């Protein structure tokens, strides 16, 4: 059945209305939700042709055992443990929380309750029905007071409970700490105690899992429960962003191509191989708890979208889906290697694969990124979160260390889409955090010139037993402009295999993939320092001791950058310095009047801001408190920094 865009909008509006009315702020206990949507998941809920999908948690799941290596944890837990874990975010006074349950028995209640501690008494805030397939339950509470820590628990039946703390927004902290994580190999089952213990020492304000939370492909619910058990002791008491990547939806690679169906082995024809209901279940489990989608219209076939923004402690995170809209390479490009997505022909011209009509982030997401960049409400600094890197910063791939010239399964391709996305990130002086690559790197992107773009940090694989990668230039030589005093051999300016300019700042190559302590497993810590207006990227080995400080990090880390250096264009002149009342940190936008191009829209570091420009001509400066909408100064001409005038401005 084909639904028109308008039908989808109606469906979404109706669904969200019922959700809002169901969970509107609970000053009193909410009535028990109606059971219309409840359905015990039968055998093969995704169709008879997909009996392998979620088989461990559907039908007579309690009779099933996992056959194969690396078994997931048992799905049949003592009944007082059926609430496995919970994930939440709070943005603009709305709490969204997902509770993840183990599969229930047919005769068990399918309701869970969210309770918070008020004074010394637990108070029920709302109830929710468990959604199947997938065994998740979802709470949306408006008018949430984010100024204080609130203990919560999710309960099922009389005995099952999962408890944590809904943290207050750390807006008064100078340093906002984000854990940057990805790629949690399912070939190494068991707990992640060493990582969680370290994370508790770092005490992040936000956890970001960029994808490949599980590699169980056809058994997402079992894999997701495994991930939850591994990380729940850090998840339970802080906001968390989880976004699914290719392996989470059961694919080796993912070029979502607006939701179409993929039928080619390796999926390089674009789209999804598994049914829409399976993809939507994965997205529901991993992303329902994020702030409401910015533009919730599903893509083709009814696959949902979740790209959105989240503010934590004055740092504004754009959460992207860099795989969903992207075009697949097969049948669009000449095959230049053993697979449609791998290029090994050293004679190929990277420009030949940058064809018109290829999408990276897609029109809707680019519009979101652009709007987000100009809205600084509730934020002093910005960061973009997505699955993978806007470059191919790896040379050797896989356990046999095969050298590959270019891999199209990264955001370095299509190059034009990369340039547009990075320009939008640069306009907001944002950094980019991602995962996917199984190789930790910090790069400074070049768009037209080396170093003119933003900084980006790809996290290491949490557990790197799936597919290792290395940074090792073919000539074994450092690039131009290497990082001064770095302990690493190959830093500096390079072209990746797609012709993109990158400056390698730091990497964390596996030393020995047979030894899990020297395999490059680890996690990133990113510190947003509001007073100094700097960002520090740290990279910690999985088995390090966070108490030992900087020397316990991978060699070459940490890297500290100034926020304004996310825009590295060569400065050719300065506009008048604007000075405001002492308590004001305005938002400043600079526009090239000859092209109407917005050069940047940024929050000033303090109450003075002198706009810089990158060419001659005349420029307009727009100024406001949270967006550049209050004042406009037109026809400004650049001068040298010392010669430019000072203007005292009140807004
Ligand atoms: Fe991965």
Boltz pocket constraint, residues with backbone or C-beta under 6 A from the ligand:
constraints:
  - pocket:
      binder: B
      contacts: [[A, 183], [A, 184], [A, 211], [A, 212], [A, 247], [A, 436], [A, 437], [A, 438]]
      max_distance: 6.0
